[in-house]
């Protein structure tokens, strides 16, 4: 039995056994790494397919067979990212219109799902009979609020509007108001239980939908459409910079009858009264209050204007006529906010006030004042139709006091970007 107790050669045996195990783990690690890499590439293709389908439908939904066309675009996007049925891959495009999306919370109009599978060859596992492994990727994309976009965004999470115990509202509708946005939606980020407050039951609302993160208070049950719970919507202009360097400085001005902006200059550090003025390009106003009067216009086309209220607020005299539109040319350093006609930085939480009843004219473009309160009043009596608003509102709070507010929504010229047209990858 001496040979049984002999320890010579054990190290060699143990080394061989451990080497086999180590080589096996290395082989497994190599194959797993290849599978993870293949899955990552397949996920990129799935994201591209779902996003491409949602974008095609969003912009071409009035065309012929838009759902089928969008699915074809999604399939093409997957092909362009290296996924081909010729290599054994499968490409499945589902849509929310017929309820085929696998997650029920996105089974609604405007959402598209891409499900891709693809066999991935293995290296070492083939010796054990596993010559390939099938990887799978999935993505869902669509407009966060459906195919009908928002034209009113109220971004403040907490507010100070509303009466008495309801002073935490961010949208306050008072008296015989009429809030009309029939072709688009209203998105409210306020978290309070009465962040949307209806004072009295003498008003009316008309919108494609009203979405609220928190809740509604007051006489909301008597209004249509009824608000629904939604997730908060982020500021659509977070990737843009609001200019804050003043375009004008100096003493008080009382009247300007010329062109303000790139073709002229004004002084506006103190309280400013601007009457009968034409604005061109981006003009940054630093006055604590700007009072408009007479005819306030902007040049048309590419020579429109973006008025930035850096620190203060604006109001207007009786009889003021507004005809303002944003620049519509290619975005340049002088037009940092595409499509925006009125703007304020996030540091300006002033109350902007428009008196409907004794003003007239047209506002075209996007109002971007994410921390400010925008107040509409009727100057004593419901004067509907005094001002025409072809605008989108992106504001901190919204206050409509006994007036008719018709928001038609802003449609930029063809070829001009609209930052409020949003299609997002949601899964």
C-alpha positions as CSV (number, residue, x, y, z in Angstrom):
1,X,0.0,0.0,0.0
2,X,3.1,2.2,-0.1
3,X,2.1,3.5,-3.6
4,X,-1.3,4.6,-2.2
5,X,0.4,6.8,0.4
6,X,2.9,8.2,-2.0
7,X,2.2,12.0,-2.6
8,X,4.4,12.4,-5.6
9,X,2.7,13.9,-8.7
10,X,-0.4,15.3,-6.9
11,X,0.5,18.9,-7.8
12,X,0.5,18.0,-11.5
13,X,-2.9,16.3,-11.2
14,X,-4.5,19.2,-9.3
15,X,-3.0,21.7,-11.7
16,X,-4.5,19.9,-14.6
17,X,-7.9,19.8,-13.0
18,X,-7.8,23.5,-12.0
19,X,-6.6,24.5,-15.4
20,X,-9.5,22.6,-17.0
21,X,-11.9,24.5,-14.7
22,X,-10.2,27.9,-15.4
23,X,-10.3,27.3,-19.1
24,X,-14.0,26.4,-18.9
25,X,-14.8,29.6,-17.0
26,X,-12.8,31.6,-19.5
27,X,-14.7,30.0,-22.4
28,X,-18.0,30.7,-20.6
29,X,-16.9,34.3,-20.0
30,X,-15.9,34.8,-23.7
31,X,-19.2,33.4,-24.9
32,X,-21.3,35.4,-22.4
33,X,-19.4,38.6,-23.4
34,X,-20.2,37.9,-27.0
35,X,-23.9,37.4,-26.1
36,X,-24.0,40.6,-24.1
37,X,-22.4,42.5,-26.9
38,X,-24.9,41.1,-29.4
39,X,-27.8,42.0,-27.0
40,X,-26.5,45.6,-26.7
41,X,-26.4,46.0,-30.5
42,X,-29.8,44.4,-30.9
43,X,-31.2,46.8,-28.2
44,X,-29.8,49.8,-30.2
45,X,-31.6,48.5,-33.3
46,X,-34.9,48.0,-31.3
47,X,-34.7,51.6,-30.0
48,X,-34.1,52.9,-33.5
49,X,-37.0,50.8,-34.9
50,X,-39.6,51.9,-32.3
51,X,-38.5,55.6,-32.4
52,X,-38.5,55.7,-36.2
53,X,-42.0,54.2,-36.4
54,X,-43.3,56.7,-33.8
55,X,-41.7,59.7,-35.5
56,X,-43.0,58.6,-39.0
57,X,-46.5,58.3,-37.6
58,X,-46.3,61.6,-35.7
59,X,-45.4,63.6,-38.8
60,X,-47.3,61.6,-41.4
61,X,-50.4,60.4,-39.6
62,X,-52.7,62.1,-42.1
63,X,-51.2,60.2,-45.0
64,X,-52.4,56.9,-46.6
65,X,-52.3,53.9,-44.2
66,X,-50.1,55.7,-41.7
67,X,-49.8,52.9,-39.2
68,X,-48.6,50.3,-41.8
69,X,-46.3,52.9,-43.2
70,X,-44.8,53.7,-39.8
71,X,-44.2,49.9,-39.1
72,X,-42.4,49.7,-42.5
73,X,-40.2,52.6,-41.5
74,X,-39.5,50.9,-38.2
75,X,-38.5,47.6,-39.9
76,X,-36.2,49.6,-42.2
77,X,-34.5,51.2,-39.3
78,X,-33.9,47.8,-37.8
79,X,-32.4,46.6,-41.1
80,X,-30.2,49.7,-41.3
81,X,-28.8,48.7,-37.8
82,X,-27.7,45.3,-39.0
83,X,-30.8,43.2,-38.2
84,X,-31.9,41.0,-41.1
85,X,-34.3,38.1,-41.4
86,X,-31.9,36.7,-43.9
87,X,-29.6,35.9,-40.9
88,X,-32.3,34.2,-38.9
89,X,-33.5,37.4,-37.1
90,X,-37.1,38.3,-36.4
91,X,-38.6,41.8,-36.5
92,X,-42.0,42.3,-35.0
93,X,-43.6,45.8,-35.0
94,X,-46.7,46.3,-32.8
95,X,-48.8,49.4,-32.3
96,X,-51.1,50.7,-29.6
97,X,-54.0,51.3,-31.9
98,X,-54.9,47.6,-32.1
99,X,-53.7,46.8,-28.5
100,X,-50.8,44.5,-29.5
101,X,-48.1,46.2,-27.3
102,X,-47.1,43.9,-24.6
103,X,-47.4,46.5,-21.8
104,X,-50.9,47.7,-21.2
105,X,-50.0,51.2,-20.0
106,X,-48.7,52.1,-23.5
107,X,-51.5,50.4,-25.5
108,X,-52.8,53.7,-26.8
109,X,-52.7,55.7,-30.0
110,X,-49.3,56.9,-31.2
111,X,-47.2,54.3,-29.5
112,X,-45.1,51.6,-31.4
113,X,-43.3,48.6,-30.1
114,X,-40.3,46.8,-31.7
115,X,-39.4,43.3,-30.7
116,X,-36.3,41.8,-32.2
117,X,-34.6,38.4,-31.9
118,X,-31.4,37.3,-33.4
119,X,-29.2,34.1,-33.1
120,X,-25.7,34.7,-31.8
121,X,-23.0,32.1,-32.6
122,X,-20.9,30.9,-29.7
123,X,-17.2,30.0,-29.7
124,X,-16.4,27.5,-26.9
125,X,-19.9,26.4,-25.9
126,X,-20.2,24.8,-29.4
127,X,-18.1,21.9,-28.0
128,X,-20.9,21.2,-25.6
129,X,-23.6,21.3,-28.2
130,X,-24.6,25.0,-27.9
131,X,-23.6,26.4,-31.2
132,X,-25.7,29.6,-30.9
133,X,-27.9,31.5,-28.4
134,X,-30.9,33.6,-29.3
135,X,-30.9,37.2,-27.9
136,X,-34.0,39.4,-27.7
137,X,-34.5,43.1,-27.4
138,X,-37.6,45.3,-27.0
139,X,-38.4,49.0,-27.1
140,X,-41.5,51.2,-27.1
141,X,-41.7,54.8,-28.4
142,X,-44.4,57.4,-28.8
143,X,-45.7,60.8,-27.9
144,X,-45.8,61.0,-24.1
145,X,-49.3,62.6,-24.2
146,X,-50.6,60.7,-27.2
147,X,-50.8,61.9,-30.8
148,X,-52.3,65.2,-29.7
149,X,-49.5,67.4,-28.3
150,X,-49.7,69.9,-25.5
151,X,-50.0,73.6,-26.3
152,X,-50.2,74.7,-22.6
153,X,-47.5,73.5,-20.3
154,X,-47.7,74.6,-16.6
155,X,-44.4,73.6,-15.0
156,X,-44.3,74.8,-11.4
157,X,-44.6,71.8,-9.0
158,X,-46.0,74.0,-6.3
159,X,-48.0,77.2,-6.6
160,X,-49.5,80.3,-4.8
161,X,-52.7,80.9,-6.7
162,X,-56.2,80.2,-5.7
163,X,-58.4,81.4,-2.8
164,X,-58.0,80.7,0.9
165,X,-57.0,77.2,1.7
166,X,-56.5,76.5,-2.0
167,X,-53.6,78.9,-2.3
168,X,-51.3,76.1,-3.6
169,X,-52.8,76.0,-7.0
170,X,-50.7,76.5,-10.2
171,X,-53.7,77.0,-12.5
172,X,-56.5,79.2,-11.3
173,X,-59.6,79.7,-13.4
174,X,-61.9,82.3,-12.0
175,X,-65.4,83.8,-12.8
176,X,-66.9,83.4,-16.3
177,X,-63.7,82.2,-17.8
178,X,-63.4,80.3,-21.0
179,X,-60.3,78.3,-21.5
180,X,-60.3,76.9,-25.1
181,X,-57.6,74.7,-26.6
182,X,-59.7,72.3,-28.7
183,X,-56.9,71.0,-30.9
184,X,-54.3,70.4,-28.2
185,X,-53.8,69.5,-24.6
186,X,-53.1,71.1,-21.2
187,X,-50.3,69.6,-19.2
188,X,-50.0,70.6,-15.5
189,X,-47.0,69.5,-13.4
190,X,-48.3,70.8,-10.0
191,X,-48.4,68.2,-7.3
192,X,-51.0,69.7,-5.0
193,X,-54.4,68.0,-4.7
194,X,-56.0,71.2,-6.0
195,X,-53.2,72.3,-8.3
196,X,-55.9,73.0,-10.9
197,X,-58.6,75.1,-9.3
198,X,-62.0,76.1,-10.8
199,X,-63.5,79.1,-8.9
200,X,-67.3,79.0,-9.5
201,X,-69.3,77.2,-12.2
202,X,-69.8,80.0,-14.6
203,X,-66.9,79.3,-16.9
204,X,-66.1,76.6,-19.5
205,X,-63.2,74.6,-20.7
206,X,-62.6,73.0,-24.1
207,X,-59.4,71.1,-24.8
208,X,-58.3,67.8,-26.4
209,X,-57.3,66.7,-22.9
210,X,-56.2,68.1,-19.5
211,X,-53.5,66.2,-17.7
212,X,-52.7,66.9,-14.0
213,X,-49.9,65.4,-11.9
214,X,-51.7,66.3,-8.7
215,X,-55.5,66.9,-8.7
216,X,-58.3,69.4,-9.3
217,X,-60.3,71.4,-6.8
218,X,-63.4,73.7,-6.8
219,X,-66.2,73.0,-9.3
220,X,-64.2,70.9,-11.6
221,X,-66.9,68.2,-11.8
222,X,-69.0,70.6,-13.9
223,X,-66.4,71.1,-16.6
224,X,-65.3,69.1,-19.6
225,X,-63.0,67.5,-20.3
226,X,-62.4,66.1,-16.9
227,X,-58.7,66.2,-15.8
228,X,-56.8,62.9,-15.8
229,X,-53.7,61.9,-13.9
230,X,-50.5,62.1,-15.9
231,X,-46.7,61.9,-15.3
232,X,-44.9,65.2,-15.0
233,X,-43.6,66.7,-18.3
234,X,-40.1,68.1,-18.3
235,X,-39.2,71.6,-19.6
236,X,-39.0,71.3,-23.4
237,X,-36.4,74.0,-23.6
238,X,-33.9,72.7,-21.1
239,X,-31.3,72.2,-23.8
240,X,-31.6,75.9,-24.9
241,X,-30.1,78.9,-23.2
242,X,-32.2,82.0,-22.5
243,X,-30.0,85.1,-23.3
244,X,-29.6,87.4,-20.3
245,X,-27.2,90.0,-21.5
246,X,-29.2,93.2,-22.0
247,X,-29.6,94.5,-25.5
248,X,-30.2,97.9,-24.1
249,X,-29.1,99.9,-21.0
250,X,-29.2,103.4,-19.6
251,X,-31.9,105.7,-18.5
252,X,-35.7,105.6,-18.6
253,X,-37.3,105.7,-22.0
254,X,-40.8,107.0,-22.6
255,X,-41.5,106.5,-26.3
256,X,-39.8,104.7,-29.2
257,X,-41.1,105.2,-32.7
258,X,-38.4,103.4,-34.5
259,X,-37.0,99.9,-34.9
260,X,-35.7,98.1,-31.8
261,X,-33.1,95.4,-32.0
262,X,-30.6,94.6,-34.7
263,X,-31.4,97.8,-36.6
264,X,-31.7,100.2,-33.6
265,X,-31.4,100.5,-29.9
266,X,-33.3,101.5,-26.8
267,X,-32.5,102.2,-23.2
268,X,-34.4,100.1,-20.7
269,X,-32.7,99.7,-17.3
270,X,-35.4,101.7,-15.6
271,X,-39.2,101.5,-16.0
272,X,-39.8,101.6,-19.7
273,X,-42.8,102.8,-21.8
274,X,-42.5,101.5,-25.3
275,X,-45.0,102.9,-27.8
276,X,-45.3,102.4,-31.5
277,X,-42.2,100.2,-31.9
278,X,-41.1,97.5,-34.3
279,X,-38.8,94.7,-32.9
280,X,-36.3,92.8,-34.8
281,X,-34.3,89.8,-33.6
282,X,-33.7,88.9,-30.0
283,X,-34.1,91.9,-27.6
284,X,-33.3,91.4,-23.9
285,X,-35.2,93.9,-21.6
286,X,-33.9,94.5,-18.1
287,X,-36.5,97.0,-17.0
288,X,-38.4,96.2,-13.8
289,X,-41.6,96.9,-15.7
290,X,-42.2,97.4,-19.4
291,X,-45.5,99.1,-20.4
292,X,-46.4,98.7,-24.1
293,X,-48.7,101.2,-26.0
294,X,-49.7,102.0,-29.5
295,X,-48.7,99.5,-32.2
296,X,-46.2,96.9,-31.1
297,X,-45.0,94.8,-34.0
298,X,-42.2,92.6,-35.2
299,X,-40.7,92.3,-38.7
300,X,-42.1,89.3,-40.6
301,X,-40.4,86.1,-41.6
302,X,-36.8,85.6,-40.6
303,X,-36.7,89.1,-39.1
304,X,-39.3,88.4,-36.4
305,X,-38.5,88.9,-32.7
306,X,-37.9,87.2,-29.4
307,X,-38.6,89.5,-26.5
308,X,-36.8,88.4,-23.4
309,X,-37.9,89.9,-20.0
310,X,-34.7,89.3,-18.0
311,X,-35.8,90.5,-14.6
312,X,-39.2,92.3,-14.7
313,X,-42.6,92.0,-16.1
314,X,-44.8,93.6,-18.8
315,X,-48.2,95.1,-19.1
316,X,-49.9,97.3,-21.7
317,X,-52.0,100.5,-22.0
318,X,-55.5,100.5,-23.2
319,X,-55.9,100.1,-26.9
320,X,-52.5,98.6,-27.5
321,X,-52.2,96.6,-30.8
322,X,-49.8,93.6,-30.8
323,X,-48.7,91.9,-33.9
324,X,-45.7,89.8,-32.9
325,X,-44.1,86.7,-34.4
326,X,-40.8,84.9,-33.8
327,X,-37.9,84.7,-36.2
328,X,-38.5,81.8,-38.7
329,X,-35.2,81.5,-40.3
330,X,-32.4,79.0,-39.5
331,X,-31.4,79.0,-35.8
332,X,-28.4,81.2,-35.2
333,X,-26.7,82.8,-32.2
334,X,-29.1,85.6,-32.4
335,X,-32.1,83.3,-32.2
336,X,-31.3,81.0,-29.3
337,X,-34.9,79.9,-28.7
338,X,-36.5,78.6,-31.9
339,X,-40.1,79.6,-32.3
340,X,-40.2,81.7,-29.1
341,X,-41.8,85.2,-29.3
342,X,-41.9,86.0,-25.5
343,X,-39.3,84.6,-23.0
344,X,-38.0,84.9,-19.5
345,X,-35.2,82.9,-17.8
346,X,-35.9,80.5,-14.9
347,X,-34.7,83.2,-12.5
348,X,-37.7,85.5,-13.4
349,X,-40.8,84.5,-11.4
350,X,-42.7,87.8,-12.1
351,X,-46.3,88.0,-13.0
352,X,-46.9,88.9,-16.7
353,X,-50.3,90.5,-17.3
354,X,-52.3,90.8,-20.5
355,X,-55.6,92.8,-20.5
356,X,-57.8,91.2,-23.1
357,X,-60.6,93.6,-23.4
358,X,-58.8,96.8,-24.5
359,X,-56.1,95.2,-26.7
360,X,-56.1,93.7,-30.1
361,X,-53.9,92.0,-32.7
362,X,-52.2,88.7,-32.9
363,X,-49.5,86.8,-31.0
364,X,-47.7,84.1,-32.9
365,X,-45.1,81.7,-31.5
366,X,-44.2,80.1,-28.2
367,X,-44.4,81.9,-24.8
368,X,-41.5,80.5,-22.8
369,X,-41.5,81.8,-19.2
370,X,-41.0,78.6,-17.1
371,X,-41.0,80.3,-13.7
372,X,-43.4,83.2,-14.3
373,X,-47.1,83.5,-13.7
374,X,-49.0,84.4,-16.8
375,X,-52.3,86.3,-16.0
376,X,-55.1,87.0,-18.5
377,X,-57.7,89.6,-17.5
378,X,-60.7,91.1,-19.3
379,X,-60.5,94.7,-18.1
380,X,-64.0,94.6,-16.7
381,X,-66.3,92.5,-18.8
382,X,-65.9,89.5,-21.0
383,X,-64.4,90.9,-24.2
384,X,-63.7,87.8,-26.2
385,X,-61.7,88.1,-29.4
386,X,-59.7,91.2,-28.5
387,X,-56.4,89.3,-28.9
388,X,-55.7,86.3,-31.1
389,X,-53.3,83.8,-29.7
390,X,-51.7,81.4,-32.1
391,X,-49.3,80.4,-29.4
392,X,-48.0,77.6,-27.2
393,X,-47.7,78.4,-23.5
394,X,-44.8,77.1,-21.4
395,X,-45.2,78.9,-18.1
396,X,-44.7,78.4,-14.4
397,X,-48.3,79.2,-13.4
398,X,-51.5,80.2,-15.3
399,X,-54.2,82.6,-14.1
400,X,-57.3,83.2,-16.2
401,X,-59.6,85.8,-14.6
402,X,-63.0,86.2,-16.1
403,X,-62.0,86.2,-19.7
404,X,-62.1,84.1,-22.9
405,X,-58.7,82.6,-23.6
406,X,-58.6,80.9,-27.0
407,X,-55.3,79.1,-27.5
408,X,-55.0,78.0,-31.2
409,X,-51.6,76.5,-30.9
410,X,-48.5,77.5,-32.8
411,X,-47.6,75.9,-36.1
412,X,-44.1,76.8,-37.3
413,X,-43.5,77.2,-41.0
414,X,-42.5,74.1,-42.9
415,X,-38.9,73.2,-42.3
416,X,-38.7,75.1,-39.1
417,X,-38.1,73.0,-35.9
418,X,-40.8,72.8,-33.3
419,X,-39.3,71.9,-29.9
420,X,-42.7,71.0,-28.5
421,X,-43.3,68.2,-31.0
422,X,-41.9,65.4,-28.8
423,X,-41.6,61.7,-29.5
424,X,-39.9,59.8,-26.6
425,X,-38.5,56.3,-26.0
426,X,-40.6,55.2,-23.1
427,X,-39.6,51.6,-22.7
